[in-house]
Amino acid sequence: MKLKYFLPMLFTAALLFSCGNNKNETVKEESASEFEYFVEQFADIKVLRYQIPGFNELSLQQKQLVYYLSQAGMEGRDIMYDQNYRHNLTIRRALENVYLNYAGDKNLEDWTSFEIYLKRVWFANGIHHHYANNKFIPKFSKEYFDTLLKETNTELTGEAYEVIFNDADAKKVNLDADKGLIKGSAINFYSPNVTAEDIDAFYASKIDRTDETPIEYGLNSKLVKNEDGTLEEKVWKVGGMYSKSIEKIIFWLEKAVTVAETEKQAEALKLLIEYYTTGDLETWDKYNIVWATNTEGDIDYINGFIEVYNDPKAFRGSYETVIQIKDFDMSKKMAVLSENAQWFEDNSTLIDAHKKKNVVGVSYKTVNVASESGDSSPSTPIGVNLPNNNWIRQQHGSKSV
């Protein structure tokens, strides 16, 4: 699961610690102090750049692994836009065409408002706020927007055009049952004619409540209602929904396999590729078991349709990736604390009766984020604990970041 609290900015997943007194460390400290973190600020967003400490300490093979995993993540960014709202990609592409091709006066307040609207769409992966879920209201007029479309030969018509200015689909995820969990939500996990009652009935007939190792039903599909009233899951896989993007994801994951740090890491990546190819949720479980029990190496990652927060019925997973690198310096320092846990216990201010005679130190790593995409980007989560399937967590463990 993801700790779903966001800061309205892009920030590093680790702190930059002050350096010591030797010459090399002094240079590093000065370099860090001169680094420009601030990029820009608009609406309620502050955008920051961040560094990746430890990247230069990786081997060439490890750097290739980080690159391939990052590229795999980037190939799925459009999936997140489409999952968030059915018109997001059409709207974004129209806005980008205007932005790239408009040759008129860019000193006007209307143009500034247009730029801010587009940047908010980029930041939120769509036209709804990344945290509040409310639809953005443009500060430029319909008439001005029509001028921009005309002067850049940009086509945007019908519902995709009207929704920018009207009150329709005002909430990406609505959790007020009185307004209708599905009817009141703009999220694109269900066709507009599917109701909450349809979803309940569909999965009631599928889920075996006595199964002690259940799959995550509906995690990687869109539920649609056909003209004859039947319900169908459109699976996100090769040959299915989002096939073009998934094929590109697989292309980079296959490259990652060739530079994996360990055999178990390679095994996990191969299972992830098989899952993307087949859409089989039992394969997803197999992958998560191998991934969760692979604790060796300096590079780790999250990749897939994972968190179900964006689904009012909590079935469907949003696409996301996070690529992380071990913070070698901080992990070394924290290892010292862990190895001397007994000393800290013995010398604590507790009374002797409350002191443990045999303290076992906690083993863990500190990591820096190298890349994020989809639901994790650019508004990053403050923490992740996976896998989400409870029986895997109970029987095989989990990873917390």
DOMIBA-514183 format. One record per residue (C-alpha): x, y, z; residue in three letters; residue number from 1. Coordinates in nm, 4 decimals, m for minus. Layout:
<atoms>
          x          y          z   code   pos
          X          Y          Z    ALA   NUM
...
</atoms>
This chain:
<atoms>
          x          y          z   code   pos
     0.0000     0.0000     0.0000    MET     1
     0.1033     0.3578    m0.0503    LYS     2
     0.1019     0.6277     0.2153    LEU     3
    m0.1265     0.8540     0.0148    LYS     4
    m0.0201     1.1896     0.1512    TYR     5
     0.1351     1.4260    m0.1012    PHE     6
     0.3333     1.7442    m0.0841    LEU     7
     0.2638     1.9853    m0.3723    PRO     8
     0.6181     1.9526    m0.4974    MET     9
     0.8681     1.7097    m0.6405    LEU    10
     1.1272     1.6070    m0.3854    PHE    11
     1.4010     1.3548    m0.3174    THR    12
     1.3299     1.0443    m0.1180    ALA    13
     1.6381     1.0885     0.0974    ALA    14
     1.8087     1.3662     0.2860    LEU    15
     2.1404     1.5132     0.1789    LEU    16
     2.3668     1.4862     0.4790    PHE    17
     2.6497     1.7286     0.5600    SER    18
     3.0015     1.6159     0.4774    CYS    19
     3.3145     1.5793     0.6865    GLY    20
     3.6463     1.7568     0.6839    ASN    21
     3.8566     1.5891     0.4151    ASN    22
     3.9149     1.7641     0.0859    LYS    23
     3.6938     1.5432    m0.1313    ASN    24
     3.4004     1.5711     0.1043    GLU    25
     3.4372     1.9499     0.1182    THR    26
     3.4071     1.9661    m0.2601    VAL    27
     3.0906     1.7544    m0.2440    LYS    28
     2.9426     1.9856     0.0176    GLU    29
     3.0116     2.2948    m0.1915    GLU    30
     2.8646     2.1263    m0.4982    SER    31
     2.5491     2.0406    m0.3077    ALA    32
     2.5153     2.3954    m0.1763    SER    33
     2.5420     2.5377    m0.5273    GLU    34
     2.2831     2.3015    m0.6718    PHE    35
     1.9691     2.4810    m0.7898    GLU    36
     1.6748     2.2944    m0.6390    TYR    37
     1.3991     2.5377    m0.7277    PHE    38
     1.2535     2.5173    m1.0798    VAL    39
     0.9310     2.7177    m1.0720    GLU    40
     0.6050     2.7739    m0.8876    GLN    41
     0.2507     2.7932    m1.0232    PHE    42
    m0.0998     2.7503    m0.8802    ALA    43
    m0.0483     2.5473    m0.5595    ASP    44
     0.2566     2.3676    m0.6985    ILE    45
     0.6261     2.4204    m0.6305    LYS    46
     0.8532     2.2167    m0.8577    VAL    47
     1.1969     2.1174    m0.7268    LEU    48
     1.4882     1.9358    m0.8857    ARG    49
     1.6805     1.6799    m0.6837    TYR    50
     2.0115     1.5004    m0.6886    GLN    51
     2.0764     1.1260    m0.6770    ILE    52
     2.3583     1.0636    m0.4305    PRO    53
     2.5462     0.7395    m0.4957    GLY    54
     2.4718     0.7093    m0.8670    PHE    55
     2.8377     0.7575    m0.9613    ASN    56
     2.9344     0.4780    m0.7224    GLU    57
     2.7369     0.2253    m0.9259    LEU    58
     2.9049    m0.0020    m1.1769    SER    59
     2.8336     0.0452    m1.5476    LEU    60
     2.6025    m0.2583    m1.5371    GLN    61
     2.4096    m0.1130    m1.2431    GLN    62
     2.3754     0.2227    m1.4189    LYS    63
     2.2383     0.0406    m1.7226    GLN    64
     1.9878    m0.1369    m1.4973    LEU    65
     1.8690     0.1950    m1.3516    VAL    66
     1.8360     0.3383    m1.7020    TYR    67
     1.6437     0.0419    m1.8457    TYR    68
     1.4048     0.0273    m1.5497    LEU    69
     1.3494     0.4033    m1.5707    SER    70
     1.2762     0.3854    m1.9433    GLN    71
     1.0308     0.1006    m1.8844    ALA    72
     0.8486     0.3214    m1.6358    GLY    73
     0.8330     0.6191    m1.8696    MET    74
     0.6716     0.4126    m2.1449    GLU    75
     0.3599     0.3748    m1.9298    GLY    76
     0.2988     0.7414    m1.8518    ARG    77
     0.0119     0.7750    m2.1003    ASP    78
    m0.1610     0.4807    m1.9329    ILE    79
    m0.1896     0.6861    m1.6151    MET    80
    m0.3434     0.9792    m1.8042    TYR    81
    m0.6030     0.7515    m1.9610    ASP    82
    m0.6796     0.5747    m1.6341    GLN    83
    m0.7417     0.9083    m1.4633    ASN    84
    m1.0020     1.0226    m1.7183    TYR    85
    m1.1201     0.9049    m2.0579    ARG    86
    m1.0589     1.2428    m2.2293    HIS    87
    m0.7233     1.3263    m2.0683    ASN    88
    m0.5005     1.2205    m2.3570    LEU    89
    m0.7128     1.3971    m2.6178    THR    90
    m0.7125     1.7160    m2.4120    ILE    91
    m0.3415     1.7004    m2.3261    ARG    92
    m0.2356     1.6455    m2.6866    ARG    93
    m0.4478     1.9380    m2.8021    ALA    94
    m0.3046     2.1652    m2.5339    LEU    95
     0.0508     2.0587    m2.6210    GLU    96
    m0.0078     2.1264    m2.9899    ASN    97
    m0.1234     2.4778    m2.9048    VAL    98
     0.1748     2.5294    m2.6731    TYR    99
     0.4254     2.4237    m2.9391    LEU   100
     0.2721     2.6045    m3.2338    ASN   101
     0.1098     2.9258    m3.1123    TYR   102
     0.2908     3.2271    m3.2602    ALA   103
     0.0743     3.5022    m3.1148    GLY   104
     0.1299     3.7403    m2.8242    ASP   105
     0.2590     3.5433    m2.5229    LYS   106
     0.2725     3.8401    m2.2907    ASN   107
    m0.1028     3.8414    m2.2350    LEU   108
    m0.2551     3.7314    m1.9051    GLU   109
    m0.4717     3.4820    m2.0967    ASP   110
    m0.1630     3.3088    m2.2366    TRP   111
    m0.0103     3.2887    m1.8889    THR   112
    m0.3348     3.1310    m1.7668    SER   113
    m0.3211     2.8821    m2.0527    PHE   114
     0.0372     2.7851    m1.9656    GLU   115
    m0.0541     2.7357    m1.6007    ILE   116
    m0.3511     2.5181    m1.6967    TYR   117
    m0.1291     2.2982    m1.9149    LEU   118
     0.1356     2.2684    m1.6429    LYS   119
    m0.1321     2.1634    m1.3935    ARG   120
    m0.2458     1.8950    m1.6389    VAL   121
     0.1126     1.7714    m1.6720    TRP   122
     0.1605     1.7691    m1.2961    PHE   123
    m0.1650     1.5890    m1.2177    ALA   124
    m0.1563     1.3450    m1.5117    ASN   125
    m0.4877     1.4891    m1.6247    GLY   126
    m0.7469     1.7612    m1.5700    ILE   127
    m0.8200     1.6764    m1.2054    HIS   128
    m0.6144     1.7853    m0.9052    HIS   129
    m0.3548     1.5279    m0.8008    HIS   130
    m0.4702     1.5340    m0.4378    TYR   131
    m0.8109     1.7018    m0.4049    ALA   132
    m0.9479     1.5185    m0.7144    ASN   133
    m1.1444     1.8279    m0.8220    ASN   134
    m1.1413     1.9327    m1.1887    LYS   135
    m0.9275     2.2343    m1.2721    PHE   136
    m1.1174     2.5472    m1.3743    ILE   137
    m0.9328     2.7405    m1.6503    PRO   138
    m0.8787     3.1124    m1.5948    LYS   139
    m0.8853     3.1807    m1.9679    PHE   140
    m1.2121     3.2199    m2.1564    SER   141
    m1.3709     2.9845    m2.4049    LYS   142
    m1.3382     3.2546    m2.6708    GLU   143
    m0.9633     3.2888    m2.6126    TYR   144
    m0.9212     2.9104    m2.6228    PHE   145
    m1.1101     2.8984    m2.9532    ASP   146
    m0.8630     3.1522    m3.0904    THR   147
    m0.5681     2.9390    m2.9807    LEU   148
    m0.7176     2.6280    m3.1401    LEU   149
    m0.7887     2.8079    m3.4668    LYS   150
    m0.4490     2.9756    m3.4973    GLU   151
    m0.2629     2.6476    m3.4349    THR   152
    m0.4922     2.4257    m3.6463    ASN   153
    m0.5683     2.2191    m3.3371    THR   154
    m0.8791     2.0026    m3.3361    GLU   155
    m1.0627     1.9552    m3.0086    LEU   156
    m1.4383     1.9023    m3.0263    THR   157
    m1.7329     1.7382    m2.8559    GLY   158
    m1.7302     1.6231    m2.4957    GLU   159
    m1.3494     1.6511    m2.4681    ALA   160
    m1.3765     2.0217    m2.5508    TYR   161
    m1.6850     2.1016    m2.3455    GLU   162
    m1.5646     1.9292    m2.0287    VAL   163
    m1.2825     2.1819    m1.9893    ILE   164
    m1.5383     2.4547    m1.9198    PHE   165
    m1.8554     2.2825    m1.7916    ASN   166
    m1.9471     2.1158    m1.4621    ASP   167
    m1.9416     1.7562    m1.5901    ALA   168
    m1.7053     1.4964    m1.4404    ASP   169
    m1.6086     1.7432    m1.1685    ALA   170
    m1.4550     1.4833    m0.9350    LYS   171
    m1.1966     1.2246    m1.0361    LYS   172
    m1.2678     0.9953    m0.7395    VAL   173
    m1.5917     1.0412    m0.5472    ASN   174
    m1.6294     0.8475    m0.2216    LEU   175
    m1.9662     0.9942    m0.1248    ASP   176
    m2.2083     0.7052    m0.1743    ALA   177
    m2.5037     0.9443    m0.1876    ASP   178
    m2.3635     1.0895    m0.5118    LYS   179
    m2.2887     0.7447    m0.6528    GLY   180
    m1.9403     0.5986    m0.6182    LEU   181
    m1.9108     0.5258    m0.9898    ILE   182
    m2.1583     0.7761    m1.1326    LYS   183
    m1.9932     1.0576    m0.9387    GLY   184
    m1.6368     0.9604    m1.0357    SER   185
    m1.4586     1.0593    m1.3577    ALA   186
    m1.1948     0.7855    m1.3192    ILE   187
    m1.1698     0.5705    m1.6324    ASN   188
    m1.1758     0.2226    m1.4778    PHE   189
    m1.5352     0.1589    m1.5866    TYR   190
    m1.7371     0.2462    m1.8953    SER   191
    m1.9880     0.5284    m1.8242    PRO   192
    m2.2841     0.2847    m1.8308    ASN   193
    m2.1470     0.0607    m1.5524    VAL   194
    m2.3015     0.1042    m1.2078    THR   195
    m2.1767     0.0188    m0.8606    ALA   196
    m2.4439    m0.2532    m0.8449    GLU   197
    m2.3091    m0.4027    m1.1696    ASP   198
    m1.9611    m0.4213    m1.0191    ILE   199
    m2.0796    m0.5827    m0.6974    ASP   200
    m2.2784    m0.8478    m0.8843    ALA   201
    m1.9966    m0.9174    m1.1310    PHE   202
    m1.7367    m0.9897    m0.8646    TYR   203
    m1.9773    m1.1655    m0.6280    ALA   204
    m2.0028    m1.4355    m0.8922    SER   205
    m1.6260    m1.4568    m0.9363    LYS   206
    m1.4657    m1.4241    m0.5951    ILE   207
    m1.4297    m1.7365    m0.3842    ASP   208
    m1.4419    m1.6082    m0.0261    ARG   209
    m1.2999    m1.9379     0.1048    THR   210
    m0.9839    m1.9084    m0.1055    ASP   211
    m0.6882    m1.8504     0.1284    GLU   212
    m0.4589    m1.7361    m0.1542    THR   213
    m0.6862    m1.5186    m0.3706    PRO   214
    m0.5713    m1.3172    m0.6710    ILE   215
    m0.6291    m0.9408    m0.6784    GLU   216
    m0.9511    m0.9520    m0.8809    TYR   217
    m0.9921    m0.6764    m1.1396    GLY   218
    m0.6484    m0.5283    m1.0683    LEU   219
    m0.5365    m0.5031    m1.4319    ASN   220
    m0.8513    m0.4452    m1.6356    SER   221
    m1.1280    m0.2021    m1.7253    LYS   222
    m1.4832    m0.3247    m1.6684    LEU   223
    m1.7186    m0.2345    m1.9542    VAL   224
    m2.0862    m0.3030    m2.0259    LYS   225
    m2.1592    m0.4242    m2.3789    ASN   226
    m2.4666    m0.3329    m2.5835    GLU   227
    m2.6366    m0.6588    m2.4818    ASP   228
    m2.5902    m0.5692    m2.1137    GLY   229
    m2.3112    m0.8202    m2.0433    THR   230
    m2.0042    m0.7120    m1.8489    LEU   231
    m1.6527    m0.7697    m1.9773    GLU   232
    m1.3047    m0.7094    m1.8367    GLU   233
    m1.0728    m0.5455    m2.0892    LYS   234
    m0.7378    m0.6693    m1.9612    VAL   235
    m0.4292    m0.4465    m1.9720    TRP   236
    m0.1801    m0.6740    m2.1477    LYS   237
    m0.0060    m0.7422    m2.4777    VAL   238
    m0.2832    m0.7818    m2.7350    GLY   239
    m0.5335    m0.6232    m2.4984    GLY   240
    m0.5952    m0.2742    m2.3668    MET   241
    m0.2861    m0.0495    m2.3537    TYR   242
    m0.0979    m0.3065    m2.5657    SER   243
     0.1247    m0.0534    m2.7464    LYS   244
     0.2514     0.0989    m2.4231    SER   245
     0.2912    m0.2391    m2.2534    ILE   246
     0.4943    m0.3740    m2.5443    GLU   247
     0.7357    m0.0828    m2.4999    LYS   248
     0.7488    m0.1445    m2.1239    ILE   249
     0.8411    m0.5067    m2.1938    ILE   250
     1.1113    m0.3981    m2.4423    PHE   251
     1.2991    m0.2160    m2.1656    TRP   252
     1.2294    m0.4809    m1.9000    LEU   253
     1.3882    m0.7426    m2.1267    GLU   254
     1.6992    m0.5243    m2.1448    LYS   255
     1.6925    m0.4942    m1.7647    ALA   256
     1.6990    m0.8737    m1.7344    VAL   257
     2.0343    m0.8834    m1.9163    THR   258
     2.1986    m0.6573    m1.6548    VAL   259
     2.0180    m0.7767    m1.3407    ALA   260
     2.2283    m0.7782    m1.0245    GLU   261
     2.1206    m1.1242    m0.9101    THR   262
     1.9540    m1.4346    m1.0514    GLU   263
     1.6528    m1.3730    m0.8282    LYS   264
     1.6171    m1.0166    m0.9552    GLN   265
     1.6297    m1.1494    m1.3120    ALA   266
     1.3700    m1.4138    m1.2227    GLU   267
     1.1366    m1.1445    m1.0872    ALA   268
     1.1758    m0.9321    m1.3998    LEU   269
     1.1016    m1.2311    m1.6229    LYS   270
     0.7833    m1.3012    m1.4256    LEU   271
     0.6834    m0.9343    m1.4568    LEU   272
     0.7307    m0.9597    m1.8344    ILE   273
     0.5181    m1.2768    m1.8420    GLU   274
     0.2473    m1.1004    m1.6423    TYR   275
     0.2416    m0.8028    m1.8781    TYR   276
     0.2296    m1.0433    m2.1728    THR   277
    m0.0535    m1.2636    m2.0464    THR   278
    m0.2392    m1.0431    m1.7990    GLY   279
    m0.2595    m1.3467    m1.5694    ASP   280
    m0.3055    m1.2395    m1.2062    LEU   281
    m0.1690    m1.5670    m1.0705    GLU   282
     0.1558    m1.4795    m1.2481    THR   283
     0.1367    m1.1388    m1.0787    TRP   284
     0.1263    m1.3172    m0.7427    ASP   285
     0.4254    m1.5342    m0.8371    LYS   286
     0.6146    m1.2224    m0.9383    TYR   287
     0.5349    m1.0459    m0.6100    ASN   288
     0.6583    m1.3407    m0.4052    ILE   289
     0.9940    m1.3417    m0.5843    VAL   290
     1.0160    m0.9613    m0.5750    TRP   291
     0.9342    m0.9402    m0.2025    ALA   292
     1.1894    m1.2044    m0.1072    THR   293
     1.4692    m1.0530    m0.3179    ASN   294
     1.6595    m0.8351    m0.0717    THR   295
     2.0055    m0.8482    m0.2304    GLU   296
     2.1578    m0.5876    m0.4595    GLY   297
     2.1791    m0.2098    m0.4658    ASP   298
     1.8947    m0.1401    m0.7111    ILE   299
     1.5266    m0.2037    m0.6487    ASP   300
     1.2074    m0.0969    m0.8215    TYR   301
     0.8270    m0.0919    m0.8187    ILE   302
     0.6487    m0.1519    m1.1480    ASN   303
     0.2911    m0.2403    m1.2353    GLY   304
    m0.0777    m0.1702    m1.1822    PHE   305
    m0.0603    m0.1495    m0.8065    ILE   306
    m0.2539     0.0867    m0.5808    GLU   307
    m0.6359     0.0804    m0.5861    VAL   308
    m0.6988     0.4181    m0.4184    TYR   309
    m0.8207     0.5713    m0.7450    ASN   310
    m1.0957     0.3104    m0.7809    ASP   311
    m1.4036     0.3927    m0.5692    PRO   312
    m1.4685     0.0166    m0.5510    LYS   313
    m1.1001    m0.0615    m0.4719    ALA   314
    m1.0403    m0.3225    m0.7431    PHE   315
    m0.8329    m0.1584    m1.0163    ARG   316
    m0.4679    m0.0647    m0.9872    GLY   317
    m0.3136     0.2573    m1.1126    SER   318
     0.0043     0.2310    m1.3166    TYR   319
     0.3202     0.3379    m1.1355    GLU   320
     0.6935     0.2840    m1.1186    THR   321
     0.9638     0.3841    m0.8707    VAL   322
     1.3345     0.3106    m0.9265    ILE   323
     1.5566     0.3373    m0.6211    GLN   324
     1.9288     0.3189    m0.5461    ILE   325
     2.0876     0.2231    m0.2163    LYS   326
     2.2265     0.5212    m0.0273    ASP   327
     2.5672     0.3698     0.0445    PHE   328
     2.6857     0.6314     0.2921    ASP   329
     2.3706     0.6467     0.5025    MET   330
     2.3135     0.2701     0.4933    SER   331
     2.6683     0.2216     0.6267    LYS   332
     2.6043     0.4667     0.9109    LYS   333
     2.2728     0.3070     1.0053    MET   334
     2.4339    m0.0386     0.9972    ALA   335
     2.6618     0.0787     1.2801    VAL   336
     2.3547     0.1672     1.4873    LEU   337
     2.1983    m0.1704     1.4159    SER   338
     2.5134    m0.3638     1.5018    GLU   339
     2.5437    m0.1823     1.8344    ASN   340
     2.1784    m0.2051     1.9342    ALA   341
     2.2688    m0.3961     2.2519    GLN   342
     2.5042    m0.1192     2.3660    TRP   343
     2.2321     0.1438     2.3238    PHE   344
     1.9894    m0.0754     2.5174    GLU   345
     2.2368    m0.1380     2.7989    ASP   346
     2.3193     0.2322     2.8282    ASN   347
     1.9679     0.3681     2.7943    SER   348
     1.7955     0.5583     3.0772    THR   349
     1.5450     0.2752     3.1326    LEU   350
     1.5477     0.0953     3.4633    ILE   351
     1.7326    m0.2374     3.4470    ASP   352
     1.4117    m0.4378     3.4821    ALA   353
     1.2859    m0.2952     3.1535    HIS   354
     1.6066    m0.3467     2.9534    LYS   355
     1.6230    m0.6334     2.7058    LYS   356
     1.9068    m0.8810     2.7544    LYS   357
     1.9254    m0.9858     2.3900    ASN   358
     1.8447    m0.7047     2.1459    VAL   359
     1.8234    m0.7924     1.7790    VAL   360
     1.9055    m0.4982     1.5526    GLY   361
     1.6788    m0.4101     1.2617    VAL   362
     1.8409    m0.4625     0.9222    SER   363
     1.7456    m0.2092     0.6568    TYR   364
     1.8728     0.0082     0.3744    LYS   365
     1.8396     0.3780     0.3052    THR   366
     1.7573     0.4523    m0.0574    VAL   367
     1.7441     0.7449    m0.2997    ASN   368
     1.4821     0.7629    m0.5725    VAL   369
     1.6301     0.7707    m0.9231    ALA   370
     1.3085     0.7739    m1.1252    SER   371
     0.9306     0.7751    m1.0853    GLU   372
     0.6388     0.7629    m1.3262    SER   373
     0.2630     0.7177    m1.3414    GLY   374
     0.0773     0.7393    m1.0121    ASP   375
     0.4039     0.8087    m0.8255    SER   376
     0.5030     1.1064    m1.0365    SER   377
     0.5606     1.3893    m1.0161    PRO   378
     0.3751     1.4174    m0.6852    SER   379
     0.5595     1.1453    m0.5001    THR   380
     0.4238     0.9292    m0.2160    PRO   381
     0.5992     0.9590     0.1195    ILE   382
     0.6049     0.5829     0.1663    GLY   383
     0.5251     0.2488     0.0063    VAL   384
     0.4646    m0.0954     0.1596    ASN   385
     0.4220    m0.3811    m0.0897    LEU   386
     0.2959    m0.6301    m0.2038    PRO   387
    m0.0674    m0.5447    m0.1352    ASN   388
    m0.1999    m0.9008    m0.1427    ASN   389
    m0.2363    m0.9879     0.2268    ASN   390
    m0.1637    m1.3604     0.2011    TRP   391
     0.1679    m1.2887     0.0273    ILE   392
     0.2615    m1.0408     0.2991    ARG   393
     0.1744    m1.2936     0.5705    GLN   394
     0.3495    m1.5914     0.4128    GLN   395
     0.6435    m1.4296     0.2326    HIS   396
     0.6922    m1.0835     0.3813    GLY   397
     0.6910    m0.7359     0.2335    SER   398
     0.9099    m0.4356     0.1595    LYS   399
     0.8608    m0.0936     0.3153    SER   400
     1.0136     0.2225     0.1728    VAL   401
</atoms>
